[in-house]
Amino acid sequence: MPPTILIVEDTQSLAMMYQSYLLPTGVNTLVANDGATALDIINKIKPDLIVLDVMLPDMNGLDILAQLEPDNFPQVVVLTGHATKEMAIQAIKLGASDFLEKPVEAERFRITINNTLKIKDLKQTVTKYKNIYENGRYFDLIGSSKQMQSVYQVISSASASKATVFITGESGTGKELCARAVHQASNRVDKPFVALNCAAIPKDLIESEIFGHLKGAFTGAIANRLGAAGQADGGTLFLDELCEMDVNLQSKLLRFIQTGTYQQVGSERQVKVDVRFVCATNRNPLAEVEAGRFREDLYYRLHVIPIELPPLRERDRDIIEIAQALFIKIAKEEQHPYKGITDDVKQFLAQYDWPGNVRQLENVIRNILVLNPQEWIDVSMLPALPQSVQKEPRNESQTGQLNTSVQVQEFEELPQVESEVKALWVAEKEYIERVIKICATNIPKAAALLDVSPSTLYRKIKGWEENL
């Protein structure tokens, strides 16, 4: 669509002349002869650019400039026959892009308008990429680690293609967010994104969910249903947990992918659609093929552009970025007066292994915010978390031990005489410190070995520091 330009000029002949200047450019023009009319048009139409005369019959043009919404500020060229240096400075301070003195020649007028529209396009492009990439973000994905930067690069490279994307990764790593990013980065962004979880739909209904059905095709089919494939026409169809799909249905899916056509349940008519496929699974697809649960030909048909999402425990620098974004998001949802987290909380979040990945992190953050109304979150508010069964042992240089899962042994004999008896808190302190040292200062690991909450250890450590 060509840009819309609002000309705010009280002299009718001048307004018509400015419109004639812009005829060769192909833009749409509107005219307002006073400030009130101009403000009404601005609120309703949201023009791309405003040519604003300063001297209007009902108000000063700069007053209009001052009323424009900061979040939706158009490009403005101020036009006046009574220009002063102070007026020009004031106009620029209020957000004007340029300033022209009357009378103005046609060529100068057109060049100024053209340059201002180019600035608008450039600002929109910068805003677009800023929203995508700012603070380690890529659309709704968060993380500036090398692993995630590689994922972003694959998505960007594949964005213009129709090739199928096959996403793998542990449960909770954000496979659907990745699929949405594939859709948002593509030229199909204005078309539907339809997600279907193959594991959440009963075996007898999944064919109907994908391809749709006609009224009366089976018991309960009381009306025609389009199905996910039809809904996604022109856009992206995301099949999550694909390896859960029944083997018998996989052959129909393969034919659909190969031909772009399918039949609704209860129909003999072929329906053709234009769909880009994105698939995901938390299983090893090749192992499923070898076990006979997933068709080999379907696997190779879908496995065109693979993306493997790393687990959260391998994304150390991303954990705090994700957590802070989730705290802000969930606090807004829960109307919580959240302001921030302490350094001890950051340390805990970074050290824990997060076997449930981002989904587990999100649930923990929601638990904290719902149960604690304080503005600042500290370690005493952290819930008890299970020890990860997926953690990789650290090397000997990190821990001083060959295996961090070693059971803690008694490290000194029990007291034999009265003089050897220590205060209980001192004995507890020494024992806990020894366990923390064995675990290479990994508080969550030490807490798991001691069968207590990490927040309990953080409270005790803080208490010892205060008593010293």
N, C-alpha and C positions, 0 to 999 in steps of 0.2 A: 504494500500500500504506500502511495506517495505521502510524504509528510504533510501535516496540516499547520498552516501559519496563520496566526491571528494578528491582524493589523488594527491597532488601537489608535485612531486618528479622528479628531473632531471635524476636520475640514474634509467634506465629502470629495471634492475634486482631488485633493492630495491622496486620499485613501484609494481612489480609483486609479490614480497614476501609479502608486506603489504596486497595486494588483497587476497593472499592465507590465510593469518591470519584470514581474515574476512569471508571466505567462510562458516564456520560452523554457522555464525550468521544470514545468509539469507538476508543480506543487498545488495542493489545495489551499485556498485562501478564504478567510472569514474576516469580516469588518465589524468593529464596534466603534460607535461615535462618542461614547462616554465611558466613564469608569465603572458605573454600575452594570452596564451591559457587558463590558469586558469581563468583570468578575463572574458574572452569571455564565458566560460562555466557557471561561477557564474551568469552573467547577463541573460543568456538564460534559465538555468535549475533551479536556486535557490536551491542548494543542502542543505540538512538538517545539514550536518556536513562537515568540511574541515580539512583534515590532511595536514598541511602546512609546507613544508621544508623551512628553512630560506635562504639557499644558493642556488639561482637559476641562470641560465646562463644569464638572461636578467635583473634581478632586485632582490632586497632583499625581502624575503617573508613578512617581516614586513610592507613593502610598500603596499603590497596587502591587508594586514590586515587594514591598515589605510584608504583604499579606499572603504571598505565595507559600505553599506548603514545602517545608525543607525536604521531606521525604519524596516529593514528587515534583521537583523544581524543573520547569522547562528552561530552554535556552531563551535569553531575552536580549534584544538589541534595543537600546534606548535611543530615541530620536527627538531632537528638539532644535528650535531656532534660536534659543536663548541660552546657549551653552556657556558654562563657566567651568573652571578647573575644579572647583569645590563640588559642583553638581556631578561631574564625571566621576570623581573619587567616591562620592556617596553612592552613585549607581553601581559601581563595581563592588563596593563593600556589601551592598544589598543583594549581590548575586548576578548582576548583568554581565553578559559575555562580551559586549562591545558597545560602543557609543558613537553615534553619527550626528553631525550637524546639518541642519537644513540650510539651503537646499542641497539635495544629494543627487548626483548623477546616476543614471540607470545602471551603468557598468559597475560603479562603486557599490551601489545598493545590492546588485546580484552577487558580487564577489563576497561581500560581507555576510549575506544570508547563507550562501553556499559554504563558506568556511565555518560558520556557526553550526550548521547542520552536521558538518564533518566532525566537529568537536563533540557534538551530542552522540554520534555513532561511536566515536572512540571511547567516550565515557561509558556507554552501555557495554562495549566489549570488555573494557577493564573491569567493570562491575561484575559481568558474567564470570570472567575467569577468577576474579577475587573471591566470589561466592563459591566457586568450585574448589579452588586450591588453597584458600586462606587457612592458616594455622594447621597445616597438615591434612586438610579435608579434601576429599574428592567426591563431590555430590554429598551423599549421606554417610559415606565411609570416612572414618577418622583414623589418622595415624601417619606419622612422618618417617617411620622406620624404613630401612632399605627394602625389607620384604614387601611392605605395602606400596612403596614407590614402584616396585616392579609390577605389582598387580595393576596399579593405575596406568602404567605404560602399556600393558597388554590391552586393557580396556580401550584406551585411546586409540591404539593401533587398529583394533578390531571394530571401532565405532562405525566406520563407513561401510562395513561389509555386512552381508546377510548370513555369513558363516555362523554355524551353531557354536555356542559357548558352553563348555562343560565345566562346572564349578565343583570342586571337591574340598573337603575340610571337615574338621570335627564339628559336632553339634554345638551350636551357639557361637560360631565364628563370624556370622553375618553373611551367609550365602545369599539370602534374599536381598539384602542391601546391595550386595555386589551385582546381582541380576538387575536390580533397578538402575544401578549406575551404568550398566551396559546399555539399557534402554534409554536413559537420559542423555548419554553421550552420542547416541545415534541420531540419524535423520528421521527416526520414527518417534521422536520425543512427543510430538503432538497427537500421536495415535495411542490406542489403549495399551496398557501393561496389565496382563491378566496372569495371576499367580494361582497355581493349583498344587496342593500338597497331596501327593499320591498315597502317602501313608495315613492320611486322615479320612480317606473316603472308603467306604465298604467296597469290597471286591465286586459285588454285583452292580454297583452304581457308578464306578469310575468311568466306564465307557460312555455312559450318558453324560457325565460331568464334562468329559473332554469333547465329545462330538455332538452332544445334544440328542433330543428325541422328538418324535411326533406324538401327538395326543393319542392315547390308547395303545402305545407301543408295548406297555407292560402295566401290571397292576400299580396304580398310583400315579400313572402318567396322565394327569387330568388336563394338561395343556401342552402346547408345543414349547420346546426349550431349545435355545440357540446353542448352548454349550460353550466351553472355554475357547475352542478353536474358532468358532464364528465370532465370538466377542472380541478376539484378538486380531481380527482381520485388519491388515495394514500396520499392525503394531508388533508387540512381543508377547510370546507365550512362554511363561516360566513354569517348568515342571520340576517341583521340589521333591526330594526323596524318591527319585526316579527308580532306584533299585528295588523299591517296595512294590512296583507295578507287577501285576500278574503276567506270567510268561505268555499266556494266550493272547492278551491284549497288546503285548509288545509288537507282534507281527502287524497289527492294524496301525499302530503308531509308526512303525517303520515305513509302511506304504504311504501314510499321510506325509511323512517327512520327505520321501522321495518324489512324490507326485504333486504335493500341495492340495490334494483332493481327499475328501472323506465322505462317508455316508452317515447320516443321523440314524440312531436306533429306530427301527420301524420304517425306514425309508429306503428306496432303491435308487434314489436320485443322487448323483455325485455333486458335491458342493466344493467349489474351488476358492481358496483364500490365499492371501499373501501374508505369511507369518514368519517372524524370526524366532527361532527356538533357542531358549537358554535352559539348561538342565543343571540339576545339583543333586549331590548325594553325600552323606557322611560315611558311607561305606567305601571299601576298596572295589571299584567297579571291575577290575580285572579278576580279582578273587571271586566276585559274584559270577563272572563269565565262566571261570574254571569250575565253579560249583554247580553250573547249570541253571542258575536262578536268573541269569540275564543273558539275552541273546547276543552272540558275538557280532553278528552283522549290524545289529542296532547300536552296539557300543561303538564300532568303528564309524558308523554313520554320524553319530552324535559327537564323538571325541575329535572335533576339528580344532577348536581353540581351547586348550585346557587352562584353567586357572585354579591353582591350589591356594586356598586361604590358610595362612599360618595360624596355629593356635596362639592364644593370648600370652601364654608363658614364654613364647619365643619372640615377643614383641615388647621388650622391656620399656623402651622409650615411649611406646604408644599408650601404655596402661594409664598413666596419669592424665594424658590428653583426653582419652576416652572417658575416664572417670569424672573429670571436671565438666565435660560436656553433658554427661548423664546427670550429674548433680544439678546443673542449671535447668535441664529439661524437666526432670522429675519434680524439682522444687516448684517449678511453675505449674505443673499439673496438680500438685498437692497443695498449692498455695502456702508453701513453706518459706519462712523469712531467711533462706540460706544466703550466706555471704562467702563462705570459703571453708577449706579443710586445713588442718594443722600439718606441719612437716612430719609428725609421727604417723599420721594417717596416710600420707603419701608414701612413707617408707613401708608401711604395712601393705598397702595396695601393690607396690612394686615388688615386694618379696614373695607374696603368696602366689601359688602356681595356677589358680583359677581353672580347675579341671572342667568346669562348665562354661569356660570362656566368657565372651561378652554378655551372654544371657545371664550367667551367674552373677557377674559384676553388677549388672543392672538390677537384679533382684536384691542384692545386698544393699545397694545404694537406696533403693526404695524402702527397704526395711529400716535403714538408719533414719531416713527423713520422716517416715511415718511415726516412728516411736520416739523421736527426739526433736522437740520444737526449737532447740537452740539455733542461733544464727551461725555459730562456728562449730564444726564437727571435729571432735577429738577422739582418741583411741578408746576411751571408756565407753563410747557409743557403738563400737563395732560388735556385731554378733559373733558367736562361736561358729567357726567354719571347719568343715571336715578336712582331714589331711589328704592332700592330692595323692592319687595312686599312679599318676602319670609323670611325676617329676623325675627328671633325669639326674643321676648322681653327679655331684660336682667333682672336679678332679682333685688330686691330692694336694696341689698347691693352694687350692681355695679353702680347703677344710682341714688340712693336717691329718685327714683320715682317708682311707681308701673307700669308705662307704658311709654316707651321711645317715643312712637308716640304721646304723648300728645301735643296739640297745644300750642305754646308759647304765653303767655299772657303778657300784659303790666305789668311791675314790678315797675313802679313809676309814680306818677302824673306828668302831664305836668307842666312846670315852670309857676308860677303866677306873679313873679316880675323879673326885669332885672337881679338882682344878682343871680338868680337861673338858668339862661341860661348857658348851657355848650357849649363848642366848638363841632361842628358837629362830628369831628373824635373821640372825647372822648365819646360822647353819643353812637356813632356807636360801639366803642370798648367795652363799658360796656354791650351793648345789645348783641353783638355777643358772648362775654365771658359768659354771662348768658345762652345763648342757648347752647353753647358748654358744660357748666356744667350740664345742664339738660340732655344732650345726653351722659353724662359720658365720655367726651373728645373724642367722636366718631366724627371726623371731617366730614366724608362723610354724616353721619346722620344729623348733624347740617346744613350742606350745603343744603341738600334736604329740610329741614324744612324752610330754608331761601330762597329757590329757587335760589341758585347761584351755581357755580361750586366749588368743593372742592379746586381746585387750587387758586380760588379767596380768600378763607379764609386763606390758607397757606401764600399767598402773604401779606395779611393784617397783620397776626400775625408776620410775619418776619419784616414788616415795623414798627410795634409797638415796637418790641424788639430793633430795630436800633435807634428809637427815644428816648428810655429811657436812 
